[in-house]
């Protein structure tokens, strides 16, 4: 594969972050298109070239290197609910085609969804429309249509994990008896690379799936058996699409928009219509659902989760990360805690590990209530967790926060709130010298939107003061959580 120059869009997404290191290991020159320059370091450290830009406007699209030979389109808009998903994703696809058409690109590769049953959900209709746009580009296009992708950090795996780990008895919608054909993320990545320049794969679409055809209920039952858990799952026909989406959103670590798209797609079977891809690449072994689970847990136990579905920064309503780096000073309400630090390294590790399964150290039950309330009004809640228990990078999701600055050398961590708020909020920790010692500075900043924002802040000033004081003292004392991947 030497001499190839590959473009990966959707580089910060679940599949993109898995694909890029494998391409680089094979000697391929990789260029990533990402929206936020603060995340460049992660990809540059792998040896990838990085271009900062987006696909929202053809006029403002970045210029690609003319030497691009292959282009992966791994972008979607499922993380945020948009008014018209069909038109929005079409806009992204048209912009992508306009960019790569100016290069030496000889193949477009697109990961789509299985579209073999009707009626198609809005998100699958949008995927099929994107396929049409890419195929009309004049550049040979290969489309891989996958059902549920199973791997550590994948949305499907994390939803199943949340449901089974937390609910001994589950009353589920009727779609749990529909069939699907789960495929290992390892197989998906191998196929995405194998189709490059293969003569039988140009200008064609392929269904890709694993060896097992299972109902969603059977998938959950196998997971429960794998974990040694007794679970009872009952299906009822009375849950509507909206109620099913709300149920999934409240129980699992998804937001409402993703839950809505996923549930809508589960209304019909999702099974491969043919297996032609297996005859073209017989050397790519099919991995069973049971083995996929085992692989996922091996990654989790070894703290080697490469990517997560929640890594992507929302592309519809959020601005680039650097917009939030400068915490505003005027028109803001703040809570500032300054506590002496006796052990700098222990204090630094303490706030570096905060959130997710590690908890929030002080009054965690109040944080949990706030996360539940956020879920109830359509927010992300606390269940997004964190990808790694001890490592953190710019752009990572951390419960209902987004990591804006994670600079361990400067002893600084800055988070921006993605919860539903009548304003904007930041949380920052720094360890700074003072006199002959060091002090932990913890600053919670809130920029209210009008009167409602101010009423919100003052209504919560007592619990905020209680929580923030206790949290600062715990971190300054070097509190170390008991790390637990489950």
One Martini backbone bead per residue (centre of mass of N, CA, C, O) as a GRO file, in nm:
protein
  486
    1UNK     BB    1   0.050   0.067   0.005
    2UNK     BB    2   0.250   0.222  -0.117
    3UNK     BB    3   0.176   0.558  -0.233
    4UNK     BB    4  -0.059   0.619  -0.067
    5UNK     BB    5  -0.335   0.869  -0.026
    6UNK     BB    6  -0.538   0.923   0.255
    7UNK     BB    7  -0.867   1.017   0.326
    8UNK     BB    8  -1.021   1.116   0.648
    9UNK     BB    9  -1.336   1.137   0.742
   10UNK     BB   10  -1.432   1.125   1.058
   11UNK     BB   11  -1.172   1.091   1.251
   12UNK     BB   12  -1.317   1.128   1.551
   13UNK     BB   13  -1.458   0.879   1.520
   14UNK     BB   14  -1.499   0.553   1.572
   15UNK     BB   15  -1.376   0.448   1.297
   16UNK     BB   16  -1.150   0.651   1.234
   17UNK     BB   17  -0.971   0.585   1.496
   18UNK     BB   18  -0.923   0.286   1.388
   19UNK     BB   19  -0.815   0.322   1.092
   20UNK     BB   20  -0.563   0.505   1.093
   21UNK     BB   21  -0.341   0.327   1.240
   22UNK     BB   22  -0.354   0.097   1.030
   23UNK     BB   23  -0.264   0.256   0.784
   24UNK     BB   24   0.009   0.352   0.900
   25UNK     BB   25   0.128   0.066   0.950
   26UNK     BB   26   0.110   0.023   0.615
   27UNK     BB   27   0.242   0.302   0.487
   28UNK     BB   28   0.029   0.523   0.482
   29UNK     BB   29  -0.084   0.821   0.377
   30UNK     BB   30  -0.246   1.046   0.611
   31UNK     BB   31  -0.545   1.246   0.597
   32UNK     BB   32  -0.714   1.461   0.819
   33UNK     BB   33  -1.046   1.568   0.888
   34UNK     BB   34  -1.099   1.841   1.112
   35UNK     BB   35  -1.249   2.090   1.325
   36UNK     BB   36  -1.021   2.079   1.565
   37UNK     BB   37  -0.706   2.188   1.649
   38UNK     BB   38  -0.686   2.057   1.942
   39UNK     BB   39  -0.682   1.751   1.792
   40UNK     BB   40  -0.417   1.715   1.629
   41UNK     BB   41  -0.208   1.573   1.817
   42UNK     BB   42  -0.325   1.286   1.811
   43UNK     BB   43  -0.264   1.240   1.497
   44UNK     BB   44   0.031   1.336   1.476
   45UNK     BB   45   0.146   1.116   1.670
   46UNK     BB   46   0.089   0.886   1.448
   47UNK     BB   47   0.154   1.038   1.144
   48UNK     BB   48  -0.057   1.240   1.061
   49UNK     BB   49  -0.226   1.447   0.867
   50UNK     BB   50  -0.374   1.783   0.911
   51UNK     BB   51  -0.704   1.920   0.856
   52UNK     BB   52  -0.883   2.216   0.906
   53UNK     BB   53  -1.237   2.152   0.890
   54UNK     BB   54  -1.539   2.135   0.688
   55UNK     BB   55  -1.877   2.028   0.532
   56UNK     BB   56  -2.084   2.293   0.527
   57UNK     BB   57  -1.908   2.436   0.284
   58UNK     BB   58  -1.785   2.476  -0.029
   59UNK     BB   59  -1.659   2.766  -0.007
   60UNK     BB   60  -1.505   2.677   0.290
   61UNK     BB   61  -1.344   2.454   0.199
   62UNK     BB   62  -1.075   2.284   0.208
   63UNK     BB   63  -0.764   2.217   0.079
   64UNK     BB   64  -0.637   1.951  -0.079
   65UNK     BB   65  -0.426   1.731  -0.156
   66UNK     BB   66  -0.356   1.625  -0.486
   67UNK     BB   67  -0.254   1.316  -0.386
   68UNK     BB   68  -0.511   1.189  -0.349
   69UNK     BB   69  -0.643   0.840  -0.379
   70UNK     BB   70  -0.824   0.812  -0.112
   71UNK     BB   71  -1.172   0.828   0.024
   72UNK     BB   72  -1.328   0.867   0.337
   73UNK     BB   73  -1.677   0.842   0.435
   74UNK     BB   74  -1.749   0.906   0.803
   75UNK     BB   75  -2.005   1.087   0.802
   76UNK     BB   76  -2.246   1.211   1.047
   77UNK     BB   77  -2.577   1.327   1.217
   78UNK     BB   78  -2.667   1.156   1.493
   79UNK     BB   79  -2.584   1.322   1.756
   80UNK     BB   80  -2.784   1.531   1.626
   81UNK     BB   81  -3.067   1.699   1.597
   82UNK     BB   82  -3.221   1.763   1.286
   83UNK     BB   83  -3.453   1.895   1.087
   84UNK     BB   84  -3.292   1.774   0.809
   85UNK     BB   85  -3.116   1.506   0.750
   86UNK     BB   86  -3.113   1.469   0.445
   87UNK     BB   87  -3.000   1.757   0.369
   88UNK     BB   88  -2.754   1.767   0.553
   89UNK     BB   89  -2.602   1.511   0.445
   90UNK     BB   90  -2.599   1.609   0.154
   91UNK     BB   91  -2.419   1.851   0.201
   92UNK     BB   92  -2.173   1.692   0.295
   93UNK     BB   93  -2.139   1.521   0.035
   94UNK     BB   94  -2.105   1.749  -0.172
   95UNK     BB   95  -1.853   1.871  -0.042
   96UNK     BB   96  -1.676   1.623  -0.061
   97UNK     BB   97  -1.682   1.593  -0.369
   98UNK     BB   98  -1.564   1.872  -0.435
   99UNK     BB   99  -1.289   1.817  -0.304
  100UNK     BB  100  -1.194   1.537  -0.436
  101UNK     BB  101  -1.218   1.634  -0.742
  102UNK     BB  102  -0.930   1.804  -0.702
  103UNK     BB  103  -0.799   1.531  -0.712
  104UNK     BB  104  -0.648   1.193  -0.749
  105UNK     BB  105  -0.894   1.039  -0.690
  106UNK     BB  106  -0.992   0.672  -0.731
  107UNK     BB  107  -1.157   0.643  -0.442
  108UNK     BB  108  -1.460   0.582  -0.272
  109UNK     BB  109  -1.542   0.525   0.081
  110UNK     BB  110  -1.845   0.387   0.233
  111UNK     BB  111  -2.024   0.383   0.543
  112UNK     BB  112  -2.319   0.223   0.584
  113UNK     BB  113  -2.649   0.095   0.585
  114UNK     BB  114  -2.884  -0.127   0.607
  115UNK     BB  115  -3.137  -0.151   0.309
  116UNK     BB  116  -3.359  -0.428   0.292
  117UNK     BB  117  -3.601  -0.280   0.438
  118UNK     BB  118  -3.945  -0.200   0.477
  119UNK     BB  119  -3.948   0.083   0.602
  120UNK     BB  120  -3.738   0.336   0.603
  121UNK     BB  121  -3.561   0.524   0.779
  122UNK     BB  122  -3.446   0.840   0.780
  123UNK     BB  123  -3.144   0.755   0.815
  124UNK     BB  124  -3.139   0.544   0.578
  125UNK     BB  125  -3.233   0.733   0.355
  126UNK     BB  126  -2.989   0.918   0.385
  127UNK     BB  127  -2.774   0.707   0.319
  128UNK     BB  128  -2.875   0.647   0.031
  129UNK     BB  129  -2.838   0.935  -0.074
  130UNK     BB  130  -2.535   0.946  -0.031
  131UNK     BB  131  -2.465   0.722  -0.221
  132UNK     BB  132  -2.568   0.866  -0.477
  133UNK     BB  133  -2.378   1.109  -0.464
  134UNK     BB  134  -2.110   0.951  -0.476
  135UNK     BB  135  -2.173   0.789  -0.742
  136UNK     BB  136  -2.208   1.074  -0.912
  137UNK     BB  137  -1.898   1.185  -0.915
  138UNK     BB  138  -1.703   0.978  -1.106
  139UNK     BB  139  -1.596   0.816  -0.871
  140UNK     BB  140  -1.509   0.536  -0.760
  141UNK     BB  141  -1.743   0.343  -0.558
  142UNK     BB  142  -1.759   0.216  -0.217
  143UNK     BB  143  -2.007   0.022  -0.039
  144UNK     BB  144  -2.069  -0.034   0.309
  145UNK     BB  145  -2.321  -0.235   0.470
  146UNK     BB  146  -2.413  -0.203   0.807
  147UNK     BB  147  -2.505  -0.292   1.097
  148UNK     BB  148  -2.414  -0.386   1.387
  149UNK     BB  149  -2.145  -0.261   1.580
  150UNK     BB  150  -1.888  -0.445   1.755
  151UNK     BB  151  -1.728  -0.272   2.027
  152UNK     BB  152  -1.536  -0.091   2.202
  153UNK     BB  153  -1.742   0.205   2.216
  154UNK     BB  154  -1.985   0.135   2.080
  155UNK     BB  155  -2.307   0.212   2.074
  156UNK     BB  156  -2.429  -0.073   2.081
  157UNK     BB  157  -2.260  -0.191   2.309
  158UNK     BB  158  -2.321   0.029   2.528
  159UNK     BB  159  -2.624  -0.020   2.537
  160UNK     BB  160  -2.622  -0.314   2.619
  161UNK     BB  161  -2.452  -0.273   2.869
  162UNK     BB  162  -2.642  -0.084   3.022
  163UNK     BB  163  -2.894  -0.262   3.032
  164UNK     BB  164  -2.771  -0.523   3.167
  165UNK     BB  165  -2.614  -0.400   3.413
  166UNK     BB  166  -2.887  -0.229   3.532
  167UNK     BB  167  -3.125  -0.450   3.441
  168UNK     BB  168  -3.290  -0.721   3.563
  169UNK     BB  169  -3.558  -0.587   3.451
  170UNK     BB  170  -3.717  -0.576   3.119
  171UNK     BB  171  -3.917  -0.339   2.945
  172UNK     BB  172  -3.965  -0.375   2.604
  173UNK     BB  173  -3.986  -0.328   2.295
  174UNK     BB  174  -4.085  -0.503   2.008
  175UNK     BB  175  -3.802  -0.471   1.847
  176UNK     BB  176  -3.635  -0.704   2.002
  177UNK     BB  177  -3.741  -0.931   1.775
  178UNK     BB  178  -3.562  -0.830   1.576
  179UNK     BB  179  -3.329  -0.860   1.322
  180UNK     BB  180  -2.969  -0.908   1.307
  181UNK     BB  181  -2.604  -0.847   1.190
  182UNK     BB  182  -2.346  -0.855   1.359
  183UNK     BB  183  -2.028  -0.671   1.362
  184UNK     BB  184  -1.705  -0.640   1.381
  185UNK     BB  185  -1.483  -0.384   1.392
  186UNK     BB  186  -1.244  -0.542   1.284
  187UNK     BB  187  -1.380  -0.620   1.014
  188UNK     BB  188  -1.448  -0.341   0.909
  189UNK     BB  189  -1.160  -0.235   0.885
  190UNK     BB  190  -1.053  -0.454   0.693
  191UNK     BB  191  -1.258  -0.391   0.462
  192UNK     BB  192  -1.191  -0.091   0.415
  193UNK     BB  193  -0.902  -0.173   0.312
  194UNK     BB  194  -0.946  -0.409   0.102
  195UNK     BB  195  -1.114  -0.235  -0.122
  196UNK     BB  196  -0.873  -0.113  -0.226
  197UNK     BB  197  -0.855  -0.138  -0.574
  198UNK     BB  198  -1.063  -0.349  -0.612
  199UNK     BB  199  -1.218  -0.458  -0.897
  200UNK     BB  200  -1.484  -0.587  -0.743
  201UNK     BB  201  -1.544  -0.291  -0.573
  202UNK     BB  202  -1.610  -0.107  -0.791
  203UNK     BB  203  -1.905   0.027  -0.817
  204UNK     BB  204  -2.024  -0.089  -0.527
  205UNK     BB  205  -2.237  -0.285  -0.310
  206UNK     BB  206  -2.215  -0.406   0.040
  207UNK     BB  207  -2.291  -0.646   0.256
  208UNK     BB  208  -2.217  -0.647   0.614
  209UNK     BB  209  -2.149  -0.934   0.832
  210UNK     BB  210  -2.184  -1.167   1.043
  211UNK     BB  211  -2.258  -1.510   1.127
  212UNK     BB  212  -2.498  -1.378   1.295
  213UNK     BB  213  -2.852  -1.414   1.349
  214UNK     BB  214  -3.022  -1.178   1.558
  215UNK     BB  215  -3.182  -1.071   1.809
  216UNK     BB  216  -3.186  -0.828   2.038
  217UNK     BB  217  -3.255  -1.020   2.267
  218UNK     BB  218  -3.025  -1.227   2.214
  219UNK     BB  219  -2.794  -1.029   2.257
  220UNK     BB  220  -2.861  -0.968   2.554
  221UNK     BB  221  -2.849  -1.262   2.654
  222UNK     BB  222  -2.551  -1.314   2.579
  223UNK     BB  223  -2.435  -1.096   2.753
  224UNK     BB  224  -2.542  -1.200   3.024
  225UNK     BB  225  -2.395  -1.473   3.006
  226UNK     BB  226  -2.107  -1.361   2.983
  227UNK     BB  227  -2.150  -1.202   3.277
  228UNK     BB  228  -2.335  -1.375   3.474
  229UNK     BB  229  -2.644  -1.278   3.428
  230UNK     BB  230  -2.971  -1.230   3.546
  231UNK     BB  231  -3.224  -1.184   3.295
  232UNK     BB  232  -3.538  -1.005   3.221
  233UNK     BB  233  -3.726  -1.002   2.908
  234UNK     BB  234  -3.987  -0.783   2.803
  235UNK     BB  235  -4.231  -0.745   2.553
  236UNK     BB  236  -4.404  -0.453   2.421
  237UNK     BB  237  -4.653  -0.281   2.203
  238UNK     BB  238  -4.685   0.032   2.342
  239UNK     BB  239  -4.424   0.157   2.239
  240UNK     BB  240  -4.326   0.422   2.100
  241UNK     BB  241  -4.088   0.589   1.946
  242UNK     BB  242  -4.060   0.807   2.165
  243UNK     BB  243  -4.068   0.621   2.415
  244UNK     BB  244  -3.829   0.445   2.329
  245UNK     BB  245  -3.623   0.675   2.319
  246UNK     BB  246  -3.652   0.765   2.613
  247UNK     BB  247  -3.584   0.496   2.742
  248UNK     BB  248  -3.298   0.471   2.620
  249UNK     BB  249  -3.188   0.744   2.719
  250UNK     BB  250  -3.226   0.695   3.032
  251UNK     BB  251  -3.059   0.417   3.049
  252UNK     BB  252  -2.854   0.505   2.850
  253UNK     BB  253  -2.553   0.665   2.688
  254UNK     BB  254  -2.754   0.844   2.527
  255UNK     BB  255  -2.903   1.053   2.332
  256UNK     BB  256  -3.197   1.135   2.188
  257UNK     BB  257  -3.115   1.143   1.889
  258UNK     BB  258  -2.975   0.867   1.876
  259UNK     BB  259  -3.211   0.703   1.984
  260UNK     BB  260  -3.409   0.773   1.759
  261UNK     BB  261  -3.247   0.657   1.519
  262UNK     BB  262  -3.210   0.370   1.628
  263UNK     BB  263  -3.506   0.293   1.675
  264UNK     BB  264  -3.603   0.348   1.386
  265UNK     BB  265  -3.407   0.118   1.267
  266UNK     BB  266  -3.545  -0.125   1.452
  267UNK     BB  267  -3.832  -0.175   1.309
  268UNK     BB  268  -3.646  -0.354   1.134
  269UNK     BB  269  -3.470  -0.557   0.976
  270UNK     BB  270  -3.090  -0.632   0.981
  271UNK     BB  271  -3.001  -0.800   0.693
  272UNK     BB  272  -2.831  -0.964   0.472
  273UNK     BB  273  -2.879  -1.029   0.124
  274UNK     BB  274  -2.565  -1.081   0.093
  275UNK     BB  275  -2.213  -1.251   0.060
  276UNK     BB  276  -1.993  -1.146  -0.151
  277UNK     BB  277  -1.755  -1.042   0.026
  278UNK     BB  278  -1.656  -1.330   0.115
  279UNK     BB  279  -1.555  -1.424  -0.172
  280UNK     BB  280  -1.343  -1.194  -0.206
  281UNK     BB  281  -1.261  -1.227   0.130
  282UNK     BB  282  -1.176  -1.519   0.275
  283UNK     BB  283  -0.939  -1.417   0.477
  284UNK     BB  284  -1.174  -1.279   0.632
  285UNK     BB  285  -1.275  -1.343   0.929
  286UNK     BB  286  -1.542  -1.438   1.097
  287UNK     BB  287  -1.701  -1.283   1.378
  288UNK     BB  288  -1.857  -1.345   1.642
  289UNK     BB  289  -2.046  -1.221   1.886
  290UNK     BB  290  -1.899  -1.357   2.123
  291UNK     BB  291  -1.613  -1.265   2.035
  292UNK     BB  292  -1.670  -0.963   2.034
  293UNK     BB  293  -1.719  -0.942   2.336
  294UNK     BB  294  -1.444  -1.045   2.427
  295UNK     BB  295  -1.278  -0.825   2.288
  296UNK     BB  296  -1.405  -0.583   2.430
  297UNK     BB  297  -1.325  -0.669   2.726
  298UNK     BB  298  -1.026  -0.674   2.684
  299UNK     BB  299  -1.000  -0.372   2.628
  300UNK     BB  300  -1.122  -0.273   2.893
  301UNK     BB  301  -0.933  -0.421   3.095
  302UNK     BB  302  -0.670  -0.275   2.939
  303UNK     BB  303  -0.729   0.020   2.861
  304UNK     BB  304  -0.790  -0.005   2.506
  305UNK     BB  305  -0.985   0.220   2.412
  306UNK     BB  306  -0.967   0.386   2.117
  307UNK     BB  307  -1.287   0.434   2.078
  308UNK     BB  308  -1.586   0.643   2.070
  309UNK     BB  309  -1.899   0.757   1.991
  310UNK     BB  310  -1.851   1.028   2.189
  311UNK     BB  311  -1.602   1.185   2.053
  312UNK     BB  312  -1.767   1.357   1.884
  313UNK     BB  313  -1.827   1.662   1.775
  314UNK     BB  314  -2.078   1.847   1.730
  315UNK     BB  315  -2.187   1.971   1.393
  316UNK     BB  316  -2.458   2.164   1.438
  317UNK     BB  317  -2.430   2.343   1.731
  318UNK     BB  318  -2.135   2.342   1.758
  319UNK     BB  319  -1.832   2.467   1.814
  320UNK     BB  320  -1.530   2.500   1.818
  321UNK     BB  321  -1.318   2.452   2.077
  322UNK     BB  322  -1.166   2.738   2.075
  323UNK     BB  323  -1.415   2.907   2.161
  324UNK     BB  324  -1.393   2.778   2.477
  325UNK     BB  325  -1.105   2.853   2.597
  326UNK     BB  326  -1.212   3.137   2.665
  327UNK     BB  327  -1.299   3.248   2.956
  328UNK     BB  328  -1.519   3.452   3.063
  329UNK     BB  329  -1.546   3.765   3.267
  330UNK     BB  330  -1.812   3.892   3.167
  331UNK     BB  331  -2.129   3.828   3.281
  332UNK     BB  332  -2.048   3.642   3.529
  333UNK     BB  333  -2.064   3.348   3.733
  334UNK     BB  334  -1.884   3.245   4.035
  335UNK     BB  335  -1.678   2.970   4.169
  336UNK     BB  336  -1.414   2.995   4.412
  337UNK     BB  337  -1.146   2.765   4.486
  338UNK     BB  338  -0.883   2.762   4.747
  339UNK     BB  339  -0.636   2.501   4.802
  340UNK     BB  340  -0.403   2.356   4.960
  341UNK     BB  341  -0.105   2.170   4.857
  342UNK     BB  342   0.098   1.887   4.936
  343UNK     BB  343   0.043   1.695   4.668
  344UNK     BB  344   0.070   1.752   4.345
  345UNK     BB  345   0.045   1.475   4.200
  346UNK     BB  346  -0.213   1.377   4.344
  347UNK     BB  347  -0.396   1.615   4.261
  348UNK     BB  348  -0.365   1.584   3.958
  349UNK     BB  349  -0.473   1.291   3.940
  350UNK     BB  350  -0.750   1.349   4.054
  351UNK     BB  351  -0.861   1.543   3.819
  352UNK     BB  352  -0.779   1.343   3.582
  353UNK     BB  353  -1.002   1.108   3.697
  354UNK     BB  354  -1.261   1.238   3.663
  355UNK     BB  355  -1.530   1.062   3.630
  356UNK     BB  356  -1.734   0.836   3.556
  357UNK     BB  357  -1.652   0.556   3.735
  358UNK     BB  358  -1.494   0.753   3.944
  359UNK     BB  359  -1.646   1.000   3.981
  360UNK     BB  360  -1.704   1.314   4.205
  361UNK     BB  361  -1.612   1.250   4.526
  362UNK     BB  362  -1.861   1.463   4.590
  363UNK     BB  363  -2.178   1.422   4.593
  364UNK     BB  364  -2.255   1.214   4.361
  365UNK     BB  365  -2.568   1.203   4.387
  366UNK     BB  366  -2.610   1.494   4.276
  367UNK     BB  367  -2.488   1.445   4.000
  368UNK     BB  368  -2.691   1.221   3.923
  369UNK     BB  369  -2.943   1.397   3.933
  370UNK     BB  370  -2.850   1.599   3.720
  371UNK     BB  371  -2.825   1.387   3.495
  372UNK     BB  372  -3.120   1.294   3.495
  373UNK     BB  373  -3.247   1.569   3.433
  374UNK     BB  374  -3.102   1.603   3.165
  375UNK     BB  375  -3.227   1.359   3.025
  376UNK     BB  376  -3.533   1.451   3.058
  377UNK     BB  377  -3.450   1.720   2.859
  378UNK     BB  378  -3.233   1.598   2.631
  379UNK     BB  379  -2.968   1.530   2.739
  380UNK     BB  380  -2.666   1.350   2.813
  381UNK     BB  381  -2.563   1.316   3.080
  382UNK     BB  382  -2.350   1.092   3.269
  383UNK     BB  383  -2.321   0.813   3.083
  384UNK     BB  384  -2.073   0.868   2.898
  385UNK     BB  385  -1.829   0.927   3.049
  386UNK     BB  386  -1.511   0.767   2.987
  387UNK     BB  387  -1.272   0.612   2.798
  388UNK     BB  388  -1.049   0.665   3.027
  389UNK     BB  389  -0.950   0.651   3.365
  390UNK     BB  390  -0.647   0.831   3.321
  391UNK     BB  391  -0.698   0.947   3.038
  392UNK     BB  392  -0.676   1.270   2.852
  393UNK     BB  393  -0.830   1.476   2.592
  394UNK     BB  394  -0.892   1.680   2.366
  395UNK     BB  395  -1.249   1.638   2.311
  396UNK     BB  396  -1.348   1.477   2.525
  397UNK     BB  397  -1.574   1.295   2.689
  398UNK     BB  398  -1.729   1.397   3.022
  399UNK     BB  399  -2.002   1.326   3.050
  400UNK     BB  400  -2.146   1.658   3.054
  401UNK     BB  401  -1.865   1.709   2.926
  402UNK     BB  402  -1.595   1.894   2.763
  403UNK     BB  403  -1.274   1.881   2.660
  404UNK     BB  404  -1.059   2.158   2.608
  405UNK     BB  405  -0.824   2.131   2.838
  406UNK     BB  406  -0.528   1.903   2.852
  407UNK     BB  407  -0.256   2.004   3.069
  408UNK     BB  408  -0.024   1.850   3.253
  409UNK     BB  409   0.222   2.039   3.257
  410UNK     BB  410   0.022   2.288   3.359
  411UNK     BB  411  -0.199   2.187   3.549
  412UNK     BB  412  -0.467   2.163   3.339
  413UNK     BB  413  -0.838   2.171   3.347
  414UNK     BB  414  -1.095   2.210   3.088
  415UNK     BB  415  -1.449   2.249   3.095
  416UNK     BB  416  -1.754   2.196   2.902
  417UNK     BB  417  -2.091   2.227   2.897
  418UNK     BB  418  -2.354   1.980   2.765
  419UNK     BB  419  -2.575   2.058   2.917
  420UNK     BB  420  -2.876   2.175   3.009
  421UNK     BB  421  -2.887   2.539   2.980
  422UNK     BB  422  -2.926   2.894   3.075
  423UNK     BB  423  -2.630   2.868   2.936
  424UNK     BB  424  -2.282   2.879   3.026
  425UNK     BB  425  -2.018   2.631   3.119
  426UNK     BB  426  -1.733   2.606   3.345
  427UNK     BB  427  -1.448   2.391   3.440
  428UNK     BB  428  -1.158   2.453   3.656
  429UNK     BB  429  -0.818   2.327   3.693
  430UNK     BB  430  -0.540   2.432   3.908
  431UNK     BB  431  -0.184   2.439   3.973
  432UNK     BB  432  -0.033   2.682   4.187
  433UNK     BB  433   0.186   2.896   4.299
  434UNK     BB  434   0.238   2.979   4.663
  435UNK     BB  435   0.493   3.083   4.777
  436UNK     BB  436   0.619   2.770   4.902
  437UNK     BB  437   0.372   2.654   4.745
  438UNK     BB  438   0.046   2.514   4.670
  439UNK     BB  439  -0.258   2.563   4.467
  440UNK     BB  440  -0.592   2.500   4.427
  441UNK     BB  441  -0.785   2.588   4.140
  442UNK     BB  442  -1.143   2.633   4.141
  443UNK     BB  443  -1.356   2.710   3.852
  444UNK     BB  444  -1.688   2.823   3.824
  445UNK     BB  445  -1.855   2.911   3.519
  446UNK     BB  446  -2.137   3.143   3.444
  447UNK     BB  447  -2.330   3.227   3.149
  448UNK     BB  448  -2.613   3.385   3.131
  449UNK     BB  449  -2.951   3.376   2.996
  450UNK     BB  450  -3.065   3.600   3.141
  451UNK     BB  451  -3.293   3.562   3.388
  452UNK     BB  452  -3.301   3.249   3.393
  453UNK     BB  453  -3.000   3.212   3.447
  454UNK     BB  454  -2.991   3.358   3.722
  455UNK     BB  455  -3.205   3.190   3.867
  456UNK     BB  456  -3.054   2.926   3.844
  457UNK     BB  457  -2.802   2.999   4.008
  458UNK     BB  458  -2.946   3.099   4.276
  459UNK     BB  459  -3.110   2.835   4.328
  460UNK     BB  460  -2.807   2.668   4.341
  461UNK     BB  461  -2.600   2.795   4.547
  462UNK     BB  462  -2.600   2.596   4.783
  463UNK     BB  463  -2.526   2.325   4.644
  464UNK     BB  464  -2.279   2.435   4.499
  465UNK     BB  465  -2.113   2.514   4.747
  466UNK     BB  466  -2.106   2.233   4.871
  467UNK     BB  467  -1.978   2.080   4.633
  468UNK     BB  468  -1.725   2.258   4.561
  469UNK     BB  469  -1.584   2.247   4.832
  470UNK     BB  470  -1.560   1.939   4.860
  471UNK     BB  471  -1.413   1.886   4.593
  472UNK     BB  472  -1.158   2.059   4.640
  473UNK     BB  473  -1.061   1.909   4.894
  474UNK     BB  474  -1.026   1.632   4.768
  475UNK     BB  475  -0.821   1.710   4.548
  476UNK     BB  476  -0.607   1.848   4.731
  477UNK     BB  477  -0.575   1.562   4.894
  478UNK     BB  478  -0.558   1.329   4.666
  479UNK     BB  479  -0.790   1.179   4.562
  480UNK     BB  480  -0.840   0.821   4.499
  481UNK     BB  481  -0.990   0.624   4.300
  482UNK     BB  482  -1.158   0.328   4.235
  483UNK     BB  483  -1.092   0.155   3.970
  484UNK     BB  484  -1.369   0.089   3.724
  485UNK     BB  485  -1.478  -0.052   3.421
  486UNK     BB  486  -1.790  -0.134   3.529
   0.00000   0.00000   0.00000
